[in-house]
Amino acid sequence: MKIPLSEALKFWAKLGFISFGGPAGQIAVLHQELVEKRRWISERRFLHALNYCMLLPGPEAQQLVTYIGWLMHSTWGGILAGTLFVLPSLFILIGLSWVYLVYGQVPWIAAIFFGIKPAVTAIVLYAAVRIGRRTLHNQTLQIIALCSFLAIFVLNLAFPVIVLCAAILGMWGGKRYPQYFQQFAAHNEQSASDYGPAIIDDHTPTPEHARFSSKKMVHHSMVVFLLWSLPLLGLVLIFGWKTLYPQIAWFFTKAAFLTFGGAYAVLPYVYQGTVDQFHWLSAGQMMDGLALGETTPGPLIMVVAFVGYLAGHIQHLIGNSNPFWFGALGACIATWFTFLPSFFLVLVGGPVIESTHGKLSFTAPLTAISAAVVGVIANLGLFFAYHVFFPYGLGSSISWLSIVICGFAALALFKFQKGVLSVLAGSALAGLLIYLTGSLLNS
């Protein structure tokens, strides 16, 4: 029995609109729908695909969707599954980005974002702790995390340099001290429940299209290269290399290969580039974009669409009657060049890299990178806290209301295990209530 492509596409389209809650929530929805309810794939095959996707740079939930779509319906199945998972959030974020820029200074909307920013700070710090618990299994990895934090906090080293150093250290440490660089399984397969036979079961043979073929690998690699190079070349010919859109394409291509550890891992790199290096948007706008990314369906890394939109809209604000389309173009370019490598890694590298899964020589560098990422994310959380608690600089007055909101958001996350969406909603409501109370007292 085979799942009809039309039935699969209906589910992937639906998934694009209901995939809230970040990678953990999205993977939980996928497991519930595909393993428990529909029985399209067995528990063991699902976990095998997930563990493979977690080794790759890029958004693991989107890659898992692409992988399962590819396993079921070959190349086009993977492409359509991964695309449908991303498209709804792209369109939603383009619309929200336009509303943010056009109406963001309206007092009550500004008040909502005032409440959300401290919550974003708490969410990023919570992500650092959560990833740290999963990653830092021993003192060696904890030292790597601390060194990466100091490298970016004190020395202001670029994120790619930190990743490269961690990878080299992992390669060396994996050979000399392998016991410190063992990668713990993301899921316990032994405790997995038996949900009954599945269409793609434990003993279902690997389909012909999923087996390694050097001819197919070369063909697919050439196609992906053309899909990357031709749009980039077109942007260069139309706008010039040093202009905005080619720079967006090149920057997010690099970002796509540095997202070991999920979306929170690449945020420091995106922040360094878009805020500090290119000045496409401010630190406050970056935090607002992260908040919008948390509240929309799809991968959290879709914050790149917000960045691309703001960069295009703001740069073409003067002398253009409708900068919306320039912003929309920036969002589409950022999304295309961020996700194209993910499709490449799954569809082209899948049969090759999957055979190396579990080999320490392959996983040790990734373990070290994951540890370094924890320190980088912690630095990002502190950087956000500085901009939120001292909105006008270190010598200015402290925003005590922001500290209180951040404290309650952290309490909700750490102690009561509330979801990100409910924390953001509560913080937005707090910001709105503060504004309304202030208006009543001043009237």
C-alpha positions, 0 to 999 in steps of 0.5 A, spaced: 500 500 500 502 506 498 500 513 500 496 517 494 500 523 493 494 528 493 492 525 500 499 527 502 499 534 499 493 535 503 496 534 509 503 538 508 498 544 506 494 543 512 501 542 516 503 549 514 498 552 517 498 549 524 505 548 525 506 553 531 510 552 537 517 552 534 521 545 532 519 541 538 512 543 537 512 541 530 516 535 531 511 533 536 505 534 531 508 530 526 509 524 530 502 525 533 499 525 525 504 520 522 506 515 527 500 515 531 494 517 527 495 516 520 501 510 521 504 512 514 511 511 518 513 507 523 516 510 530 523 507 528 523 510 521 521 516 524 526 517 529 531 515 524 529 520 519 529 525 525 536 523 528 539 524 521 536 531 520 538 533 527 545 532 525 544 537 519 545 545 519 538 548 517 531 547 520 530 540 523 522 540 522 522 543 515 528 538 513 524 532 517 518 534 513 522 534 506 525 527 508 519 524 509 515 527 503 522 524 499 521 517 502 514 517 500 514 520 493 521 521 491 524 528 489 518 531 488 514 529 494 520 532 498 520 538 494 512 539 495 512 537 502 518 542 504 515 548 500 508 547 503 511 547 510 514 554 509 509 558 504 504 559 509 509 563 514 512 567 508 505 570 506 503 571 513 510 574 515 510 579 509 503 581 511 505 582 518 512 586 516 508 591 512 503 592 518 509 593 523 512 598 519 506 602 517 502 602 523 508 600 528 508 607 531 501 607 533 501 607 540 497 601 542 501 597 537 507 600 540 505 598 547 504 591 545 511 590 542 513 593 548 510 587 552 513 582 547 520 584 547 522 582 554 518 576 553 523 575 547 529 576 552 526 570 556 525 566 551 532 566 548 535 565 555 530 559 556 532 556 549 540 557 551 538 553 558 534 548 554 539 546 549 544 546 554 541 541 558 540 537 552 547 538 549 552 539 555 553 532 558 560 533 561 565 538 563 569 538 557 562 541 553 561 546 558 568 549 558 567 549 550 560 553 551 563 558 556 569 559 551 564 560 546 560 565 550 567 569 552 569 569 545 563 573 542 562 577 549 569 579 550 572 578 544 566 580 539 569 574 534 564 572 528 559 567 529 563 563 523 569 563 526 567 560 533 563 554 529 570 553 525 574 553 532 569 548 535 569 543 529 576 543 529 576 542 536 571 536 536 575 533 530 581 533 534 577 531 541 573 525 538 580 522 536 584 523 542 578 523 548 572 520 544 568 519 551 567 526 552 564 527 545 559 522 544 552 524 542 547 522 546 540 520 542 535 525 541 530 520 543 530 513 546 528 508 541 527 503 546 521 506 550 518 508 544 510 505 544 508 500 539 503 503 535 501 497 530 504 496 523 505 502 518 505 503 511 513 505 511 514 500 517 521 498 520 522 492 515 519 496 509 525 496 504 528 502 502 525 505 496 529 505 489 529 512 489 532 513 496 538 509 495 545 512 493 546 513 486 552 517 483 549 519 477 542 521 481 547 525 486 551 529 480 544 530 477 541 533 483 547 537 485 547 541 478 540 542 479 540 545 486 547 549 483 543 552 478 537 554 482 542 558 487 546 561 482 542 563 476 537 567 481 543 570 484 546 572 477 540 575 475 540 579 482 547 581 480 546 583 473 539 587 475 542 591 481 549 590 482 553 586 486 554 591 492 547 592 492 541 590 497 538 584 494 545 580 492 547 581 499 541 578 502 542 572 497 549 571 499 548 573 506 543 568 507 546 562 503 552 563 508 547 563 514 543 556 512 550 552 513 551 555 520 544 553 523 547 547 527 542 547 533 536 550 530 534 557 529 536 559 535 543 557 533 543 562 527 540 568 530 546 571 533 549 570 526 543 573 523 543 579 528 551 580 527 550 581 520 543 584 519 544 589 525 551 590 526 554 589 519 549 591 514 545 596 518 539 593 515 534 594 521 535 595 529 536 591 535 529 593 537 526 591 530 530 584 530 527 582 537 520 584 534 521 580 528 523 574 532 516 575 536 513 575 530 516 569 528 514 565 534 507 567 533 506 565 526 506 557 523 512 554 520 519 554 522 522 559 527 528 561 522 522 564 518 524 571 521 529 571 515 523 573 511 521 579 516 529 581 516 528 581 508 522 585 508 524 590 512 531 591 509 527 592 502 521 596 504 526 601 508 531 602 503 526 603 498 521 608 502 524 614 499 522 616 492 517 610 491 510 610 491 509 603 494 515 600 497 511 594 499 513 590 493 521 591 494 520 589 501 516 583 499 522 581 494 527 582 500 523 577 504 522 572 498 530 572 496 531 571 504 527 565 504 529 562 497 536 562 499 535 560 506 531 554 505 535 552 498 541 548 502 536 544 506 533 541 500 540 540 497 542 536 504 536 532 504 535 530 497 542 530 495 546 528 501 541 524 504 543 517 501 550 519 503 550 522 509 545 517 512 550 512 512 555 515 516 550 516 522 552 514 529 560 514 527 564 518 532 568 521 527 562 524 523 558 526 530 564 529 534 565 535 531 557 537 531 557 535 538 562 540 539 559 545 535 552 544 539 556 546 545 559 552 542 552 554 540 549 554 547 554 560 549 553 564 543 545 563 544 546 565 552 550 571 549 544 573 544 539 573 550 544 578 554 545 582 548 537 583 548 536 584 555 541 590 555 537 593 549 530 592 553 532 594 560 536 600 558 533 602 552 537 609 551 543 606 553 547 604 559 547 610 562 540 612 562 534 610 566 532 602 567 526 600 564 523 597 571 517 595 567 521 591 562 524 587 567 518 585 571 515 583 564 521 579 563 521 576 570 514 573 569 515 571 562 521 567 565 517 564 571 512 562 566 517 558 562 522 555 567 517 553 572 510 552 569 513 550 563 508 554 559 508 554 551 511 560 547 505 562 544 501 563 551 507 567 554 508 572 548 500 573 548 500 574 556 506 579 555 503 583 549 497 583 554 501 586 559 504 591 555 497 593 552 494 594 560 500 598 562 499 603 556 491 603 557 493 605 565 498 610 563 493 613 558 487 613 564 492 616 569 494 622 564 487 623 562 
